[in-house]
């Protein structure tokens, strides 16, 4: 467990699994589909800023502070200067 605001460990102890992927988006997407299918029944909590095939709704639902984070982002960057396509979908 840790005290970082949007850390997967914020909710308590966890086991983390990290992967290094090749620069092959199609292959990575297929691998993620398999990995996430296996891990989701166990309450997988993907890192909100990493590559995943989980929906933005699923990711937001796994972080109890995500609504507060979205408010903070909107307050600090109302024009979306530091945003991108990924963040627009997630937030």
C-alpha positions as CSV (number, residue, x, y, z in Angstrom):
1,X,0.0,0.0,0.0
2,X,1.1,3.6,-0.5
3,X,-0.4,7.1,-0.1
4,X,-0.1,8.3,-3.7
5,X,-3.4,9.8,-4.8
6,X,-4.1,7.8,-8.0
7,X,-1.8,4.9,-7.3
8,X,-3.2,1.4,-7.7
9,X,-1.8,0.8,-4.2
10,X,-3.7,3.6,-2.7
11,X,-6.5,1.2,-1.6
12,X,-4.2,-1.1,0.2
13,X,-1.7,-3.9,-0.4
14,X,-1.5,-5.3,-3.9
15,X,0.6,-7.4,-6.2
16,X,1.7,-5.6,-9.3
17,X,2.5,-7.2,-12.7
18,X,4.5,-5.2,-15.2
19,X,5.1,-5.9,-18.8
20,X,7.5,-4.6,-21.4
21,X,6.1,-4.7,-24.9
22,X,7.5,-4.6,-28.4
23,X,6.7,-1.7,-30.6
24,X,4.0,-3.7,-32.4
25,X,0.6,-2.2,-31.5
26,X,-1.4,-5.0,-33.0
27,X,0.6,-7.7,-31.2
28,X,0.4,-5.6,-27.9
29,X,-3.4,-5.2,-28.3
30,X,-3.8,-9.0,-28.7
31,X,-1.5,-9.7,-25.7
32,X,-3.4,-7.2,-23.6
33,X,-6.7,-8.8,-24.5
34,X,-5.5,-12.1,-23.2
35,X,-3.8,-10.8,-20.1
36,X,-6.8,-8.5,-19.1
37,X,-9.3,-11.3,-19.7
38,X,-7.5,-13.5,-17.2
39,X,-6.9,-10.7,-14.6
40,X,-10.3,-8.9,-14.7
41,X,-12.2,-11.5,-12.6
42,X,-9.7,-10.9,-9.8
43,X,-10.4,-7.1,-9.8
44,X,-7.5,-6.1,-11.9
45,X,-6.7,-2.4,-11.4
46,X,-4.8,-1.2,-14.4
47,X,-2.6,1.9,-14.0
48,X,-4.7,4.8,-15.3
49,X,-1.9,6.2,-17.4
50,X,-0.6,3.0,-19.0
51,X,-1.6,1.1,-22.1
52,X,-4.7,-1.0,-21.6
53,X,-7.7,-2.3,-23.4
54,X,-10.0,-1.8,-20.4
55,X,-12.7,0.8,-21.0
56,X,-12.4,4.3,-19.5
57,X,-15.5,3.5,-17.4
58,X,-13.9,0.4,-15.9
59,X,-10.6,2.3,-15.1
60,X,-12.5,5.2,-13.5
61,X,-14.6,2.7,-11.4
62,X,-11.4,1.1,-9.9
63,X,-10.1,4.4,-8.4
64,X,-12.2,5.8,-5.5
65,X,-10.6,9.3,-6.0
66,X,-11.0,9.5,-9.7
67,X,-13.9,12.0,-9.6
68,X,-11.9,14.3,-7.4
69,X,-8.9,13.9,-9.8
70,X,-11.1,14.9,-12.8
71,X,-12.3,18.0,-10.9
72,X,-8.7,18.9,-10.1
73,X,-7.6,18.5,-13.8
74,X,-10.5,20.7,-14.9
75,X,-9.7,23.3,-12.4
76,X,-5.9,23.4,-13.1
77,X,-6.2,23.0,-16.9
78,X,-9.6,24.3,-18.0
79,X,-8.5,24.9,-21.6
80,X,-7.1,21.4,-21.9
81,X,-3.6,22.6,-22.8
82,X,-2.0,19.5,-21.3
83,X,-4.6,17.1,-22.6
84,X,-4.5,14.6,-25.4
85,X,-6.9,12.1,-27.0
86,X,-6.2,9.4,-24.4
87,X,-6.9,11.8,-21.5
88,X,-10.0,13.2,-23.2
89,X,-11.5,9.8,-23.3
90,X,-10.5,8.9,-19.8
91,X,-11.5,12.1,-18.0
